[in-house]
Amino acid sequence: MKKLNRNYSGKTFIVEIVMILMGLLFLVPFYFLLVNSVKSFGDLLTNAASWPTTFEWGNYKRAWEITDFPEAFMNSLFITVVSILLIALISSMAAYRMVRHNSRFNKVLFMVFVAAMVIPFQSVMIPLVKVTGWLDLANSRTGLIICYLGFGAPLSIFLFHGFIKSVPLEVEEAAVVDGCTPYSVYWKIVFPLLKPMLVTVIILNSLWIWNDYLLPSLMLQSDALHTIPIATFALFGQYTKQWDLALPALTLGILPIIIFFLAMQKYIIEGITAGSVKG
């Protein structure tokens, strides 16, 4: 028994060392980002891996002003928050309807949503631009939010669909006997039980929408509507790349979403596991 425990402890120690090394490996890009964001342009080009000889904190001030960071931040925040709220609410309601009314039409509709998950975005870029132009949704935050709702709903519905199957039907039946309407059953009984999956959907879609560049670049032409990724990309020209300003801008852009992710990460595995293994 002692030998077995010794072997187990040795294997555990090795696994922990490997995980620590992997964690450090994933932190290397953050090291390059943070260290080079406070270097002068010449120092940055000389040796990107070295520690700064002098800390150029003015890079952050210049990046803040050139990218008009406050306006870009508010655009990104508004688009992300509204898109997430719509995706979470509409997807959860749609998934609930499909699960509790398991008709042939709902089965086919669910399969359509699942199939939409594998369609590459690049294949619908040109039709998307044309359709939004016809509907007068181009170059507006409203049109971009609607697009995010359409592209984010399939995965969200898939996750909610699997999770709702784990909710006991007897709880809803008891609520109906007590006089609840179908809407009251959903909002007062089912929706609070969806918290783990709801948080997971919010986190996954927030990471995607906040950092997305391609869709806003297609939809938003006005400088006043630019999000953080688009404002940062303006520092990269055809012949010049302002790395001493781009890296501080990237740091400022990813800092809010990293804080949000670290605060909410404990719900990710819980929600995904619950939605994938139950039902």
ZALO-767831 format. One record per residue (C-alpha): residue in three letters; x, y, z. Coordinates in steps of 0.02 Angstrom, whole numbers, padded with zeros to 5 digits, always signed. Example, Ala and Ser with C-alpha at 12.3 -4.5 7.8 and 13.67 -1.06 7.14 Angstrom:
// ZALO-767831
ALA+00615-00225+00390/SER+00684-00053+00357/
***
This chain:
// ZALO-767831
MET+00000+00000+00000/LYS+00142+00119+00044/LYS+00227+00081-00122/LEU+00064+00115-00214/ASN+00043+00281-00124/ARG+00224+00326-00164/ASN+00198+00289-00350/TYR+00036+00388-00351/SER+00121+00536-00266/GLY+00263+00529-00391/LYS+00143+00530-00539/THR+00045+00674-00463/PHE+00204+00774-00439/ILE+00254+00747-00621/VAL+00082+00798-00682/GLU+00089+00956-00577/ILE+00260+01002-00646/VAL+00200+00976-00825/MET+00044+01083-00793/ILE+00151+01222-00717/LEU+00267+01220-00868/MET+00118+01226-00986/GLY+00045+01371-00887/LEU+00208+01467-00901/LEU+00214+01429-01087/PHE+00041+01506-01111/LEU+00096+01660-01015/VAL+00242+01695-01133/PRO+00136+01797-01257/PHE+00077+01907-01113/TYR+00257+01936-01063/PHE+00302+01996-01238/LEU+00147+02105-01244/LEU+00173+02190-01077/VAL+00362+02209-01087/ASN+00363+02278-01265/SER+00218+02397-01230/VAL+00334+02505-01122/LYS+00484+02506-01241/SER+00535+02638-01365/PHE+00514+02593-01547/GLY+00701+02569-01573/ASP+00722+02465-01415/LEU+00575+02357-01467/LEU+00650+02319-01638/THR+00823+02283-01566/ASN+00773+02143-01447/ALA+00591+02104-01417/ALA+00628+01976-01280/SER+00739+02086-01171/TRP+00686+02186-01019/PRO+00659+02373-01058/THR+00810+02484-01033/THR+00691+02628-00996/PHE+00504+02616-00963/GLU+00410+02721-01091/TRP+00244+02743-00999/GLY+00202+02883-01120/ASN+00163+02748-01249/TYR-00001+02716-01160/LYS-00049+02899-01159/ARG-00011+02918-01345/ALA-00105+02757-01388/TRP-00253+02816-01283/GLU-00261+02980-01380/ILE-00226+02916-01556/THR-00353+02774-01548/ASP-00481+02884-01458/PHE-00491+02742-01334/PRO-00638+02805-01228/GLU-00754+02813-01379/ALA-00695+02644-01446/PHE-00715+02568-01273/MET-00895+02631-01256/ASN-00937+02564-01430/SER-00866+02393-01388/LEU-00952+02392-01219/PHE-01122+02439-01288/ILE-01115+02315-01432/THR-01052+02174-01321/VAL-01177+02200-01179/VAL-01331+02218-01290/SER-01280+02072-01401/ILE-01249+01959-01251/LEU-01416+02002-01171/LEU-01511+01965-01332/ILE-01415+01803-01366/ALA-01440+01740-01188/LEU-01625+01781-01174/ILE-01683+01731-01349/SER-01576+01574-01358/SER-01634+01511-01187/MET-01817+01540-01231/ALA-01797+01456-01401/ALA-01708+01305-01325/TYR-01842+01289-01190/ARG-01979+01288-01321/MET-01889+01156-01424/VAL-01861+01042-01274/ARG-02034+01053-01196/HIS-02129+01047-01362/ASN-02036+00907-01447/SER-02130+00913-01613/ARG-02057+00862-01780/PHE-02044+01045-01832/ASN-01943+01087-01675/LYS-01829+00938-01703/VAL-01793+00995-01881/LEU-01769+01174-01822/PHE-01645+01118-01690/MET-01547+01019-01819/VAL-01542+01174-01929/PHE-01465+01274-01786/VAL-01338+01136-01754/ALA-01294+01129-01939/ALA-01271+01319-01941/MET-01128+01299-01816/VAL-01016+01219-01948/ILE-01043+01350-02085/PRO-00883+01455-02105/PHE-00913+01640-02083/GLN-00808+01678-02237/SER-00935+01589-02347/VAL-01075+01710-02297/MET-00976+01872-02290/ILE-01028+01940-02460/PRO-01214+01893-02443/LEU-01213+01968-02268/VAL-01147+02135-02329/LYS-01276+02140-02470/VAL-01423+02094-02358/THR-01378+02220-02224/GLY-01361+02352-02359/TRP-01534+02312-02428/LEU-01610+02322-02252/ASP-01518+02484-02213/LEU-01426+02402-02068/ALA-01250+02434-02130/ASN-01139+02556-02035/SER-01245+02547-01878/ARG-01226+02467-01709/THR-01403+02399-01723/GLY-01360+02302-01881/LEU-01200+02233-01801/ILE-01295+02178-01646/ILE-01424+02087-01753/CYS-01283+01998-01845/TYR-01204+01945-01681/LEU-01372+01878-01625/GLY-01387+01775-01783/PHE-01211+01704-01774/GLY-01211+01677-01586/ALA-01382+01594-01569/PRO-01340+01420-01640/LEU-01206+01375-01513/SER-01304+01455-01371/ILE-01463+01361-01415/PHE-01363+01199-01425/LEU-01292+01226-01250/PHE-01458+01279-01173/HIS-01548+01134-01259/GLY-01437+01006-01174/PHE-01449+01091-01005/ILE-01638+01112-01004/LYS-01659+00925-01027/SER-01587+00905-00852/VAL-01723+01015-00775/PRO-01856+00898-00698/LEU-02023+00915-00785/GLU-02111+00878-00621/VAL-02055+01048-00553/GLU-02143+01137-00695/GLU-02299+01030-00678/ALA-02309+01073-00493/ALA-02296+01258-00535/VAL-02438+01242-00662/VAL-02547+01157-00529/ASP-02511+01304-00413/GLY-02579+01422-00545/CYS-02425+01479-00642/THR-02446+01527-00824/PRO-02324+01457-00954/TYR-02228+01622-00949/SER-02220+01620-00759/VAL-02157+01442-00762/TYR-02013+01492-00874/TRP-01962+01654-00788/LYS-01991+01601-00607/ILE-01947+01415-00613/VAL-01840+01370-00765/PHE-01739+01528-00795/PRO-01661+01536-00620/LEU-01607+01353-00640/LEU-01513+01399-00800/LYS-01385+01506-00707/PRO-01231+01393-00736/MET-01264+01379-00923/LEU-01320+01561-00935/VAL-01155+01621-00863/THR-01059+01503-00979/VAL-01150+01571-01133/ILE-01117+01750-01076/ILE-00931+01718-01050/LEU-00902+01626-01213/ASN-00995+01753-01318/SER-00917+01901-01226/LEU-00742+01839-01269/TRP-00792+01819-01451/ILE-00886+01983-01475/TRP-00764+02093-01378/ASN-00613+02031-01476/ASP-00697+02014-01646/TYR-00622+02113-01788/LEU-00691+02041-01949/LEU-00877+02071-01928/PRO-00862+02251-01862/SER-00740+02291-02002/LEU-00872+02237-02128/MET-01018+02324-02043/LEU-00946+02485-01969/GLN-00868+02611-02088/SER-00890+02768-01983/ASP-00743+02814-01869/ALA-00865+02862-01731/LEU-00930+02681-01724/HIS-00761+02592-01720/THR-00735+02460-01587/ILE-00569+02430-01498/PRO-00501+02300-01622/ILE-00536+02415-01770/ALA-00462+02567-01682/THR-00306+02466-01642/PHE-00289+02403-01820/ALA-00279+02583-01879/LEU-00101+02585-01809/PHE-00048+02458-01941/GLY-00024+02538-02111/GLN+00034+02467-02277/TYR+00212+02530-02253/THR+00224+02570-02067/LYS+00177+02473-01910/GLN+00176+02574-01750/TRP+00216+02433-01631/ASP+00261+02552-01490/LEU+00080+02615-01494/ALA-00009+02457-01551/LEU+00051+02351-01404/PRO-00010+02475-01271/ALA-00175+02488-01365/LEU-00190+02298-01368/THR-00152+02292-01181/LEU-00287+02421-01144/GLY-00409+02326-01256/ILE-00388+02154-01180/LEU-00376+02210-00998/PRO-00565+02230-00968/ILE-00609+02061-01045/ILE-00469+01973-00950/ILE-00533+02044-00785/PHE-00709+01989-00830/PHE-00649+01815-00880/LEU-00548+01789-00721/ALA-00696+01843-00615/MET-00816+01722-00703/GLN-00706+01576-00757/LYS-00763+01459-00618/TYR-00933+01445-00702/ILE-00866+01389-00873/ILE-00824+01207-00836/GLU-00976+01190-00724/GLY-01096+01251-00857/ILE-01020+01160-01006/THR-01009+00995-00910/ALA-01189+01010-00851/GLY-01252+01044-01026/SER-01153+00906-01110/VAL-01176+00755-00998/LYS-01357+00775-00941/GLY-01514+00740-01038/
***
